[in-house]
Amino acid sequence: MKAAPERQLRLLDLQSIDTRLAQIAHARSHLPELVELADLNHKAGLIDDQLIRARTELGDIQREIAKAEADVQLVRDRAARDRARLDAGTGTAKDLQALQHELESLARRQGELEEVELEVMERAEAAESDVRKLERGRGELGERIAGLEERRDARLAELDAEARSVAAPRADLVSGAGQDLVDLYDKIRATSGIGAAALSRRRCGGCQLELNQVDLDRIRAASADEVLRCEECRRILVRTAESGL
């Protein structure tokens, strides 16, 4: 028996193109870089959140430092004024004695405030270290992300170029096969992935099952231009010189 008409044979070329385009689309959406980028971007988001908290905490501590420094300076200024009055020796003995007591009290107060200031400065140093560490980690992560994005974009460009090359003959094949036949092919392919398959050595190229004698007799009796369907998978069955009929 002769092979099917050229318009049906074109479906096999069309199927080959569509299969490769589907493979390219799958590869495009399953690049290893995409998985790694999603993981790294998630980690980057976590670090960004940590950075916001760390910088906020550092800002709060820096305001505490400013307040502590201002409190110490107020005591120092008050002590300086008292010291100047005491050194001047103006006032009664009682006033001078009161100034001496106040200076002693101010000295103790200054010591207490300086301890508070030192503690806050130590916290600020630790907070600054945390911020620097997070910024360094975020920077390194950003470099890794940029490198992966570059690799991803290069691979996507390769796949897109291949897809354009593979798809280039498709319009001519569709025109040669005829819109009615292509519509049927597309409808089947939408549900099964394969719209047309060759009948090769009495076996359907779609479901890979060997046809029984009844189906083979039916196919032998069919006219060359009849559009045949596999009884098992319902794909368009295209007869070729290797069909074994």
Rosetta constraint file for C-alpha pairs under 8 A:
AtomPair CA 1 CA 220 HARMONIC 7.00 0.50
AtomPair CA 1 CA 241 HARMONIC 7.80 0.50
AtomPair CA 1 CA 245 HARMONIC 6.16 0.50
AtomPair CA 2 CA 224 HARMONIC 7.23 0.50
AtomPair CA 2 CA 239 HARMONIC 7.86 0.50
AtomPair CA 2 CA 240 HARMONIC 7.23 0.50
AtomPair CA 2 CA 241 HARMONIC 6.55 0.50
AtomPair CA 3 CA 224 HARMONIC 7.21 0.50
AtomPair CA 3 CA 238 HARMONIC 7.94 0.50
AtomPair CA 3 CA 239 HARMONIC 5.04 0.50
AtomPair CA 3 CA 240 HARMONIC 4.28 0.50
AtomPair CA 3 CA 241 HARMONIC 5.44 0.50
AtomPair CA 4 CA 8 HARMONIC 6.09 0.50
AtomPair CA 4 CA 9 HARMONIC 6.49 0.50
AtomPair CA 4 CA 224 HARMONIC 5.38 0.50
AtomPair CA 4 CA 225 HARMONIC 6.22 0.50
AtomPair CA 4 CA 238 HARMONIC 6.31 0.50
AtomPair CA 4 CA 239 HARMONIC 5.10 0.50
AtomPair CA 4 CA 240 HARMONIC 6.36 0.50
AtomPair CA 5 CA 9 HARMONIC 6.45 0.50
AtomPair CA 5 CA 224 HARMONIC 6.55 0.50
AtomPair CA 5 CA 225 HARMONIC 5.85 0.50
AtomPair CA 6 CA 10 HARMONIC 6.14 0.50
AtomPair CA 6 CA 177 HARMONIC 7.62 0.50
AtomPair CA 7 CA 11 HARMONIC 7.07 0.50
AtomPair CA 7 CA 176 HARMONIC 5.93 0.50
AtomPair CA 7 CA 177 HARMONIC 4.10 0.50
AtomPair CA 7 CA 178 HARMONIC 7.03 0.50
AtomPair CA 8 CA 12 HARMONIC 7.48 0.50
AtomPair CA 8 CA 177 HARMONIC 6.33 0.50
AtomPair CA 8 CA 181 HARMONIC 7.97 0.50
AtomPair CA 8 CA 227 HARMONIC 7.84 0.50
AtomPair CA 8 CA 238 HARMONIC 6.40 0.50
AtomPair CA 9 CA 13 HARMONIC 7.17 0.50
AtomPair CA 9 CA 238 HARMONIC 6.62 0.50
AtomPair CA 9 CA 239 HARMONIC 7.97 0.50
AtomPair CA 9 CA 240 HARMONIC 7.87 0.50
AtomPair CA 10 CA 14 HARMONIC 6.13 0.50
AtomPair CA 10 CA 173 HARMONIC 6.03 0.50
AtomPair CA 10 CA 174 HARMONIC 7.96 0.50
AtomPair CA 10 CA 176 HARMONIC 7.20 0.50
AtomPair CA 10 CA 177 HARMONIC 5.91 0.50
AtomPair CA 11 CA 15 HARMONIC 5.93 0.50
AtomPair CA 11 CA 173 HARMONIC 7.64 0.50
AtomPair CA 11 CA 177 HARMONIC 6.82 0.50
AtomPair CA 11 CA 182 HARMONIC 7.63 0.50
AtomPair CA 11 CA 185 HARMONIC 7.73 0.50
AtomPair CA 11 CA 196 HARMONIC 6.24 0.50
AtomPair CA 12 CA 16 HARMONIC 6.19 0.50
AtomPair CA 12 CA 196 HARMONIC 6.27 0.50
AtomPair CA 12 CA 197 HARMONIC 6.48 0.50
AtomPair CA 12 CA 198 HARMONIC 6.98 0.50
AtomPair CA 12 CA 238 HARMONIC 7.66 0.50
AtomPair CA 13 CA 17 HARMONIC 6.30 0.50
AtomPair CA 13 CA 173 HARMONIC 7.63 0.50
AtomPair CA 14 CA 18 HARMONIC 6.15 0.50
AtomPair CA 14 CA 170 HARMONIC 6.49 0.50
AtomPair CA 14 CA 173 HARMONIC 6.47 0.50
AtomPair CA 14 CA 174 HARMONIC 7.58 0.50
AtomPair CA 15 CA 19 HARMONIC 5.90 0.50
AtomPair CA 15 CA 194 HARMONIC 6.85 0.50
AtomPair CA 15 CA 195 HARMONIC 6.84 0.50
AtomPair CA 15 CA 196 HARMONIC 6.41 0.50
AtomPair CA 15 CA 197 HARMONIC 7.86 0.50
AtomPair CA 16 CA 20 HARMONIC 6.31 0.50
AtomPair CA 17 CA 21 HARMONIC 6.13 0.50
AtomPair CA 17 CA 166 HARMONIC 6.26 0.50
AtomPair CA 17 CA 167 HARMONIC 6.56 0.50
AtomPair CA 17 CA 170 HARMONIC 7.28 0.50
AtomPair CA 18 CA 22 HARMONIC 6.04 0.50
AtomPair CA 18 CA 167 HARMONIC 7.98 0.50
AtomPair CA 19 CA 23 HARMONIC 6.26 0.50
AtomPair CA 19 CA 193 HARMONIC 7.79 0.50
AtomPair CA 19 CA 194 HARMONIC 7.66 0.50
AtomPair CA 20 CA 24 HARMONIC 6.16 0.50
AtomPair CA 20 CA 166 HARMONIC 7.58 0.50
AtomPair CA 21 CA 25 HARMONIC 6.12 0.50
AtomPair CA 21 CA 163 HARMONIC 6.08 0.50
AtomPair CA 21 CA 166 HARMONIC 7.18 0.50
AtomPair CA 21 CA 167 HARMONIC 7.40 0.50
AtomPair CA 22 CA 26 HARMONIC 6.12 0.50
AtomPair CA 23 CA 27 HARMONIC 6.10 0.50
AtomPair CA 24 CA 28 HARMONIC 5.97 0.50
AtomPair CA 24 CA 159 HARMONIC 6.38 0.50
AtomPair CA 24 CA 163 HARMONIC 6.78 0.50
AtomPair CA 25 CA 29 HARMONIC 6.32 0.50
AtomPair CA 26 CA 30 HARMONIC 6.07 0.50
AtomPair CA 27 CA 31 HARMONIC 5.94 0.50
AtomPair CA 28 CA 156 HARMONIC 6.39 0.50
AtomPair CA 28 CA 159 HARMONIC 6.87 0.50
AtomPair CA 29 CA 34 HARMONIC 7.84 0.50
AtomPair CA 30 CA 34 HARMONIC 6.88 0.50
AtomPair CA 30 CA 35 HARMONIC 7.76 0.50
AtomPair CA 31 CA 35 HARMONIC 7.16 0.50
AtomPair CA 31 CA 152 HARMONIC 7.50 0.50
AtomPair CA 32 CA 36 HARMONIC 6.47 0.50
AtomPair CA 33 CA 37 HARMONIC 5.82 0.50
AtomPair CA 33 CA 148 HARMONIC 6.17 0.50
AtomPair CA 33 CA 149 HARMONIC 7.63 0.50
AtomPair CA 33 CA 151 HARMONIC 7.42 0.50
AtomPair CA 33 CA 152 HARMONIC 5.83 0.50
AtomPair CA 34 CA 38 HARMONIC 6.10 0.50
AtomPair CA 34 CA 152 HARMONIC 7.25 0.50
AtomPair CA 35 CA 39 HARMONIC 6.39 0.50
AtomPair CA 36 CA 40 HARMONIC 6.13 0.50
AtomPair CA 37 CA 41 HARMONIC 5.85 0.50
AtomPair CA 37 CA 145 HARMONIC 6.44 0.50
AtomPair CA 37 CA 148 HARMONIC 6.79 0.50
AtomPair CA 37 CA 149 HARMONIC 7.55 0.50
AtomPair CA 38 CA 42 HARMONIC 6.13 0.50
AtomPair CA 39 CA 43 HARMONIC 6.32 0.50
AtomPair CA 40 CA 44 HARMONIC 6.00 0.50
AtomPair CA 40 CA 141 HARMONIC 7.25 0.50
AtomPair CA 40 CA 145 HARMONIC 6.76 0.50
AtomPair CA 41 CA 45 HARMONIC 6.12 0.50
AtomPair CA 41 CA 145 HARMONIC 7.45 0.50
AtomPair CA 42 CA 46 HARMONIC 6.44 0.50
AtomPair CA 43 CA 47 HARMONIC 6.27 0.50
AtomPair CA 44 CA 48 HARMONIC 6.06 0.50
AtomPair CA 44 CA 138 HARMONIC 6.59 0.50
AtomPair CA 44 CA 141 HARMONIC 6.88 0.50
AtomPair CA 44 CA 142 HARMONIC 7.69 0.50
AtomPair CA 45 CA 49 HARMONIC 6.27 0.50
AtomPair CA 46 CA 50 HARMONIC 6.29 0.50
AtomPair CA 47 CA 51 HARMONIC 6.01 0.50
AtomPair CA 47 CA 134 HARMONIC 6.82 0.50
AtomPair CA 47 CA 138 HARMONIC 6.58 0.50
AtomPair CA 48 CA 52 HARMONIC 6.24 0.50
AtomPair CA 48 CA 138 HARMONIC 7.62 0.50
AtomPair CA 49 CA 53 HARMONIC 6.42 0.50
AtomPair CA 50 CA 54 HARMONIC 5.98 0.50
AtomPair CA 50 CA 134 HARMONIC 7.65 0.50
AtomPair CA 51 CA 55 HARMONIC 5.88 0.50
AtomPair CA 51 CA 131 HARMONIC 6.47 0.50
AtomPair CA 51 CA 134 HARMONIC 6.35 0.50
AtomPair CA 51 CA 135 HARMONIC 7.35 0.50
AtomPair CA 52 CA 56 HARMONIC 6.02 0.50
AtomPair CA 53 CA 57 HARMONIC 6.08 0.50
AtomPair CA 54 CA 58 HARMONIC 6.11 0.50
AtomPair CA 54 CA 127 HARMONIC 6.81 0.50
AtomPair CA 54 CA 130 HARMONIC 6.98 0.50
AtomPair CA 54 CA 131 HARMONIC 5.92 0.50
AtomPair CA 55 CA 59 HARMONIC 6.06 0.50
AtomPair CA 55 CA 131 HARMONIC 6.49 0.50
AtomPair CA 56 CA 60 HARMONIC 6.26 0.50
AtomPair CA 57 CA 61 HARMONIC 6.22 0.50
AtomPair CA 57 CA 127 HARMONIC 7.26 0.50
AtomPair CA 58 CA 62 HARMONIC 6.06 0.50
AtomPair CA 58 CA 124 HARMONIC 6.22 0.50
AtomPair CA 58 CA 127 HARMONIC 5.58 0.50
AtomPair CA 58 CA 128 HARMONIC 6.65 0.50
AtomPair CA 59 CA 63 HARMONIC 6.32 0.50
AtomPair CA 60 CA 64 HARMONIC 6.36 0.50
AtomPair CA 61 CA 65 HARMONIC 6.21 0.50
AtomPair CA 61 CA 120 HARMONIC 6.76 0.50
AtomPair CA 61 CA 123 HARMONIC 7.28 0.50
AtomPair CA 61 CA 124 HARMONIC 5.86 0.50
AtomPair CA 62 CA 66 HARMONIC 6.26 0.50
AtomPair CA 62 CA 124 HARMONIC 6.70 0.50
AtomPair CA 63 CA 67 HARMONIC 6.24 0.50
AtomPair CA 64 CA 68 HARMONIC 6.03 0.50
AtomPair CA 64 CA 120 HARMONIC 6.92 0.50
AtomPair CA 65 CA 69 HARMONIC 5.97 0.50
AtomPair CA 65 CA 117 HARMONIC 6.28 0.50
AtomPair CA 65 CA 120 HARMONIC 6.10 0.50
AtomPair CA 65 CA 121 HARMONIC 6.53 0.50
AtomPair CA 66 CA 70 HARMONIC 6.10 0.50
AtomPair CA 67 CA 71 HARMONIC 6.12 0.50
AtomPair CA 68 CA 72 HARMONIC 6.22 0.50
AtomPair CA 68 CA 113 HARMONIC 6.84 0.50
AtomPair CA 68 CA 114 HARMONIC 7.74 0.50
AtomPair CA 68 CA 116 HARMONIC 7.05 0.50
AtomPair CA 68 CA 117 HARMONIC 5.29 0.50
AtomPair CA 69 CA 73 HARMONIC 6.06 0.50
AtomPair CA 69 CA 117 HARMONIC 6.69 0.50
AtomPair CA 70 CA 74 HARMONIC 6.16 0.50
AtomPair CA 71 CA 75 HARMONIC 6.52 0.50
AtomPair CA 71 CA 113 HARMONIC 7.10 0.50
AtomPair CA 72 CA 76 HARMONIC 6.18 0.50
AtomPair CA 72 CA 110 HARMONIC 5.92 0.50
AtomPair CA 72 CA 113 HARMONIC 5.92 0.50
AtomPair CA 72 CA 114 HARMONIC 6.60 0.50
AtomPair CA 73 CA 77 HARMONIC 6.02 0.50
AtomPair CA 74 CA 78 HARMONIC 6.17 0.50
AtomPair CA 75 CA 79 HARMONIC 6.03 0.50
AtomPair CA 75 CA 106 HARMONIC 6.31 0.50
AtomPair CA 75 CA 109 HARMONIC 7.48 0.50
AtomPair CA 75 CA 110 HARMONIC 6.14 0.50
AtomPair CA 76 CA 80 HARMONIC 6.01 0.50
AtomPair CA 76 CA 106 HARMONIC 7.92 0.50
AtomPair CA 76 CA 110 HARMONIC 7.22 0.50
AtomPair CA 77 CA 81 HARMONIC 6.28 0.50
AtomPair CA 78 CA 82 HARMONIC 6.24 0.50
AtomPair CA 78 CA 106 HARMONIC 7.93 0.50
AtomPair CA 79 CA 83 HARMONIC 5.91 0.50
AtomPair CA 79 CA 103 HARMONIC 5.87 0.50
AtomPair CA 79 CA 106 HARMONIC 6.36 0.50
AtomPair CA 79 CA 107 HARMONIC 7.75 0.50
AtomPair CA 80 CA 84 HARMONIC 6.12 0.50
AtomPair CA 81 CA 85 HARMONIC 6.31 0.50
AtomPair CA 82 CA 86 HARMONIC 6.04 0.50
AtomPair CA 82 CA 99 HARMONIC 6.19 0.50
AtomPair CA 82 CA 102 HARMONIC 7.93 0.50
AtomPair CA 82 CA 103 HARMONIC 6.81 0.50
AtomPair CA 83 CA 87 HARMONIC 5.95 0.50
AtomPair CA 83 CA 99 HARMONIC 7.91 0.50
AtomPair CA 83 CA 103 HARMONIC 7.35 0.50
AtomPair CA 84 CA 88 HARMONIC 6.08 0.50
AtomPair CA 85 CA 89 HARMONIC 6.42 0.50
AtomPair CA 85 CA 90 HARMONIC 6.59 0.50
AtomPair CA 86 CA 90 HARMONIC 7.11 0.50
AtomPair CA 86 CA 96 HARMONIC 6.08 0.50
AtomPair CA 86 CA 99 HARMONIC 6.65 0.50
AtomPair CA 86 CA 100 HARMONIC 7.41 0.50
AtomPair CA 89 CA 96 HARMONIC 7.16 0.50
AtomPair CA 90 CA 96 HARMONIC 7.72 0.50
AtomPair CA 91 CA 95 HARMONIC 5.80 0.50
AtomPair CA 91 CA 96 HARMONIC 6.44 0.50
AtomPair CA 92 CA 96 HARMONIC 6.24 0.50
AtomPair CA 93 CA 97 HARMONIC 6.04 0.50
AtomPair CA 94 CA 98 HARMONIC 6.13 0.50
AtomPair CA 95 CA 99 HARMONIC 6.23 0.50
AtomPair CA 96 CA 100 HARMONIC 6.27 0.50
AtomPair CA 97 CA 101 HARMONIC 6.32 0.50
AtomPair CA 98 CA 102 HARMONIC 6.13 0.50
AtomPair CA 99 CA 103 HARMONIC 6.08 0.50
AtomPair CA 100 CA 104 HARMONIC 6.35 0.50
AtomPair CA 101 CA 105 HARMONIC 6.21 0.50
AtomPair CA 102 CA 106 HARMONIC 5.93 0.50
AtomPair CA 103 CA 107 HARMONIC 6.01 0.50
AtomPair CA 104 CA 108 HARMONIC 6.38 0.50
AtomPair CA 105 CA 109 HARMONIC 6.16 0.50
AtomPair CA 106 CA 110 HARMONIC 5.87 0.50
AtomPair CA 107 CA 111 HARMONIC 6.19 0.50
AtomPair CA 108 CA 112 HARMONIC 6.30 0.50
AtomPair CA 109 CA 113 HARMONIC 6.15 0.50
AtomPair CA 110 CA 114 HARMONIC 5.97 0.50
AtomPair CA 111 CA 115 HARMONIC 6.26 0.50
AtomPair CA 112 CA 116 HARMONIC 6.42 0.50
AtomPair CA 113 CA 117 HARMONIC 6.07 0.50
AtomPair CA 114 CA 118 HARMONIC 5.98 0.50
AtomPair CA 115 CA 119 HARMONIC 6.16 0.50
AtomPair CA 116 CA 120 HARMONIC 6.20 0.50
AtomPair CA 117 CA 121 HARMONIC 6.10 0.50
AtomPair CA 118 CA 122 HARMONIC 6.19 0.50
AtomPair CA 119 CA 123 HARMONIC 6.36 0.50
AtomPair CA 120 CA 124 HARMONIC 6.15 0.50
AtomPair CA 121 CA 125 HARMONIC 6.15 0.50
AtomPair CA 122 CA 126 HARMONIC 6.34 0.50
AtomPair CA 123 CA 127 HARMONIC 6.08 0.50
AtomPair CA 124 CA 128 HARMONIC 5.98 0.50
AtomPair CA 125 CA 129 HARMONIC 6.19 0.50
AtomPair CA 126 CA 130 HARMONIC 6.29 0.50
AtomPair CA 127 CA 131 HARMONIC 6.25 0.50
AtomPair CA 128 CA 132 HARMONIC 6.15 0.50
AtomPair CA 129 CA 133 HARMONIC 6.09 0.50
AtomPair CA 130 CA 134 HARMONIC 6.14 0.50
AtomPair CA 131 CA 135 HARMONIC 6.01 0.50
AtomPair CA 132 CA 136 HARMONIC 6.00 0.50
AtomPair CA 133 CA 137 HARMONIC 6.16 0.50
AtomPair CA 134 CA 138 HARMONIC 5.96 0.50
AtomPair CA 135 CA 139 HARMONIC 6.00 0.50
AtomPair CA 136 CA 140 HARMONIC 6.27 0.50
AtomPair CA 137 CA 141 HARMONIC 6.10 0.50
AtomPair CA 138 CA 142 HARMONIC 5.97 0.50
AtomPair CA 139 CA 143 HARMONIC 6.34 0.50
AtomPair CA 140 CA 144 HARMONIC 6.44 0.50
AtomPair CA 141 CA 145 HARMONIC 6.16 0.50
AtomPair CA 142 CA 146 HARMONIC 6.08 0.50
AtomPair CA 143 CA 147 HARMONIC 6.18 0.50
AtomPair CA 144 CA 148 HARMONIC 6.19 0.50
AtomPair CA 145 CA 149 HARMONIC 6.04 0.50
AtomPair CA 146 CA 150 HARMONIC 6.20 0.50
AtomPair CA 147 CA 151 HARMONIC 6.35 0.50
AtomPair CA 148 CA 152 HARMONIC 5.96 0.50
AtomPair CA 149 CA 153 HARMONIC 5.99 0.50
AtomPair CA 150 CA 154 HARMONIC 6.17 0.50
AtomPair CA 151 CA 155 HARMONIC 6.18 0.50
AtomPair CA 152 CA 156 HARMONIC 6.06 0.50
AtomPair CA 153 CA 157 HARMONIC 6.05 0.50
AtomPair CA 154 CA 158 HARMONIC 6.34 0.50
AtomPair CA 155 CA 159 HARMONIC 6.26 0.50
AtomPair CA 156 CA 160 HARMONIC 5.99 0.50
AtomPair CA 157 CA 161 HARMONIC 6.08 0.50
AtomPair CA 158 CA 162 HARMONIC 6.22 0.50
AtomPair CA 159 CA 163 HARMONIC 6.04 0.50
AtomPair CA 160 CA 164 HARMONIC 6.23 0.50
AtomPair CA 161 CA 165 HARMONIC 6.29 0.50
AtomPair CA 162 CA 166 HARMONIC 6.02 0.50
AtomPair CA 163 CA 167 HARMONIC 5.94 0.50
AtomPair CA 164 CA 168 HARMONIC 6.02 0.50
AtomPair CA 169 CA 173 HARMONIC 6.37 0.50
AtomPair CA 170 CA 174 HARMONIC 6.15 0.50
AtomPair CA 171 CA 175 HARMONIC 6.19 0.50
AtomPair CA 172 CA 176 HARMONIC 6.10 0.50
AtomPair CA 173 CA 177 HARMONIC 6.03 0.50
AtomPair CA 174 CA 178 HARMONIC 6.13 0.50
AtomPair CA 174 CA 179 HARMONIC 6.72 0.50
AtomPair CA 174 CA 182 HARMONIC 6.46 0.50
AtomPair CA 175 CA 179 HARMONIC 6.91 0.50
AtomPair CA 177 CA 181 HARMONIC 6.51 0.50
AtomPair CA 177 CA 182 HARMONIC 6.63 0.50
AtomPair CA 178 CA 182 HARMONIC 6.23 0.50
AtomPair CA 179 CA 183 HARMONIC 5.90 0.50
AtomPair CA 180 CA 184 HARMONIC 6.55 0.50
AtomPair CA 181 CA 185 HARMONIC 6.20 0.50
AtomPair CA 182 CA 186 HARMONIC 5.93 0.50
AtomPair CA 183 CA 187 HARMONIC 6.14 0.50
AtomPair CA 184 CA 188 HARMONIC 6.33 0.50
AtomPair CA 184 CA 195 HARMONIC 7.98 0.50
AtomPair CA 185 CA 189 HARMONIC 6.05 0.50
AtomPair CA 185 CA 195 HARMONIC 4.73 0.50
AtomPair CA 185 CA 196 HARMONIC 6.42 0.50
AtomPair CA 185 CA 236 HARMONIC 7.10 0.50
AtomPair CA 186 CA 190 HARMONIC 5.96 0.50
AtomPair CA 186 CA 195 HARMONIC 6.29 0.50
AtomPair CA 187 CA 191 HARMONIC 7.02 0.50
AtomPair CA 187 CA 195 HARMONIC 7.47 0.50
AtomPair CA 188 CA 192 HARMONIC 6.24 0.50
AtomPair CA 188 CA 193 HARMONIC 7.58 0.50
AtomPair CA 188 CA 194 HARMONIC 6.99 0.50
AtomPair CA 188 CA 195 HARMONIC 4.86 0.50
AtomPair CA 188 CA 234 HARMONIC 7.96 0.50
AtomPair CA 188 CA 235 HARMONIC 6.55 0.50
AtomPair CA 189 CA 193 HARMONIC 4.49 0.50
AtomPair CA 189 CA 194 HARMONIC 4.62 0.50
AtomPair CA 189 CA 195 HARMONIC 4.00 0.50
AtomPair CA 189 CA 196 HARMONIC 7.76 0.50
AtomPair CA 190 CA 194 HARMONIC 7.90 0.50
AtomPair CA 190 CA 195 HARMONIC 7.76 0.50
AtomPair CA 194 CA 206 HARMONIC 6.77 0.50
AtomPair CA 194 CA 235 HARMONIC 7.20 0.50
AtomPair CA 195 CA 235 HARMONIC 5.56 0.50
AtomPair CA 195 CA 236 HARMONIC 6.27 0.50
AtomPair CA 196 CA 206 HARMONIC 7.34 0.50
AtomPair CA 196 CA 235 HARMONIC 5.51 0.50
AtomPair CA 196 CA 236 HARMONIC 4.51 0.50
AtomPair CA 196 CA 237 HARMONIC 6.06 0.50
AtomPair CA 196 CA 238 HARMONIC 6.93 0.50
AtomPair CA 197 CA 204 HARMONIC 6.61 0.50
AtomPair CA 197 CA 205 HARMONIC 4.91 0.50
AtomPair CA 197 CA 206 HARMONIC 5.21 0.50
AtomPair CA 197 CA 235 HARMONIC 6.76 0.50
AtomPair CA 197 CA 236 HARMONIC 6.23 0.50
AtomPair CA 197 CA 237 HARMONIC 5.36 0.50
AtomPair CA 197 CA 238 HARMONIC 6.00 0.50
AtomPair CA 198 CA 204 HARMONIC 6.37 0.50
AtomPair CA 198 CA 205 HARMONIC 5.23 0.50
AtomPair CA 198 CA 206 HARMONIC 7.63 0.50
AtomPair CA 198 CA 237 HARMONIC 5.79 0.50
AtomPair CA 198 CA 238 HARMONIC 4.70 0.50
AtomPair CA 198 CA 239 HARMONIC 6.09 0.50
AtomPair CA 198 CA 240 HARMONIC 6.81 0.50
AtomPair CA 198 CA 243 HARMONIC 7.72 0.50
AtomPair CA 199 CA 203 HARMONIC 5.59 0.50
AtomPair CA 199 CA 204 HARMONIC 4.91 0.50
AtomPair CA 199 CA 205 HARMONIC 6.00 0.50
AtomPair CA 199 CA 237 HARMONIC 6.00 0.50
AtomPair CA 199 CA 238 HARMONIC 5.76 0.50
AtomPair CA 199 CA 239 HARMONIC 5.31 0.50
AtomPair CA 199 CA 240 HARMONIC 6.63 0.50
AtomPair CA 199 CA 242 HARMONIC 7.60 0.50
AtomPair CA 199 CA 243 HARMONIC 5.01 0.50
AtomPair CA 200 CA 204 HARMONIC 6.54 0.50
AtomPair CA 200 CA 205 HARMONIC 6.76 0.50
AtomPair CA 200 CA 239 HARMONIC 7.69 0.50
AtomPair CA 200 CA 240 HARMONIC 7.12 0.50
AtomPair CA 200 CA 242 HARMONIC 5.33 0.50
AtomPair CA 200 CA 243 HARMONIC 4.11 0.50
AtomPair CA 200 CA 244 HARMONIC 6.65 0.50
AtomPair CA 201 CA 242 HARMONIC 5.98 0.50
AtomPair CA 201 CA 243 HARMONIC 4.74 0.50
AtomPair CA 201 CA 244 HARMONIC 4.60 0.50
AtomPair CA 201 CA 245 HARMONIC 7.85 0.50
AtomPair CA 202 CA 210 HARMONIC 5.72 0.50
AtomPair CA 202 CA 211 HARMONIC 5.83 0.50
AtomPair CA 202 CA 216 HARMONIC 7.50 0.50
AtomPair CA 202 CA 243 HARMONIC 5.57 0.50
AtomPair CA 202 CA 244 HARMONIC 5.48 0.50
AtomPair CA 202 CA 245 HARMONIC 7.03 0.50
AtomPair CA 203 CA 208 HARMONIC 5.93 0.50
AtomPair CA 203 CA 209 HARMONIC 5.51 0.50
AtomPair CA 203 CA 210 HARMONIC 4.08 0.50
AtomPair CA 203 CA 211 HARMONIC 5.82 0.50
AtomPair CA 203 CA 243 HARMONIC 7.69 0.50
AtomPair CA 204 CA 208 HARMONIC 5.00 0.50
AtomPair CA 204 CA 209 HARMONIC 5.64 0.50
AtomPair CA 204 CA 210 HARMONIC 6.34 0.50
AtomPair CA 204 CA 211 HARMONIC 7.14 0.50
AtomPair CA 204 CA 230 HARMONIC 7.05 0.50
AtomPair CA 204 CA 237 HARMONIC 7.08 0.50
AtomPair CA 205 CA 209 HARMONIC 7.85 0.50
AtomPair CA 206 CA 233 HARMONIC 7.19 0.50
AtomPair CA 206 CA 235 HARMONIC 6.90 0.50
AtomPair CA 207 CA 232 HARMONIC 7.41 0.50
AtomPair CA 207 CA 233 HARMONIC 6.06 0.50
AtomPair CA 209 CA 232 HARMONIC 7.98 0.50
AtomPair CA 211 CA 215 HARMONIC 6.11 0.50
AtomPair CA 211 CA 216 HARMONIC 6.36 0.50
AtomPair CA 212 CA 216 HARMONIC 6.28 0.50
AtomPair CA 213 CA 217 HARMONIC 6.06 0.50
AtomPair CA 214 CA 218 HARMONIC 6.27 0.50
AtomPair CA 215 CA 219 HARMONIC 6.20 0.50
AtomPair CA 215 CA 231 HARMONIC 7.90 0.50
AtomPair CA 216 CA 220 HARMONIC 6.17 0.50
AtomPair CA 216 CA 245 HARMONIC 7.21 0.50
AtomPair CA 217 CA 221 HARMONIC 6.25 0.50
AtomPair CA 218 CA 222 HARMONIC 6.31 0.50
AtomPair CA 219 CA 228 HARMONIC 7.55 0.50
AtomPair CA 220 CA 245 HARMONIC 6.70 0.50
AtomPair CA 222 CA 226 HARMONIC 6.39 0.50
AtomPair CA 227 CA 236 HARMONIC 6.96 0.50
AtomPair CA 227 CA 237 HARMONIC 7.49 0.50
AtomPair CA 227 CA 238 HARMONIC 7.88 0.50
AtomPair CA 228 CA 236 HARMONIC 5.78 0.50
AtomPair CA 228 CA 237 HARMONIC 5.31 0.50
AtomPair CA 228 CA 238 HARMONIC 7.14 0.50
AtomPair CA 229 CA 234 HARMONIC 5.20 0.50
AtomPair CA 229 CA 235 HARMONIC 5.40 0.50
AtomPair CA 229 CA 236 HARMONIC 4.53 0.50
AtomPair CA 229 CA 237 HARMONIC 5.10 0.50
AtomPair CA 230 CA 234 HARMONIC 4.66 0.50
AtomPair CA 230 CA 235 HARMONIC 5.49 0.50
AtomPair CA 230 CA 236 HARMONIC 6.45 0.50
AtomPair CA 230 CA 237 HARMONIC 5.76 0.50
AtomPair CA 239 CA 243 HARMONIC 5.91 0.50
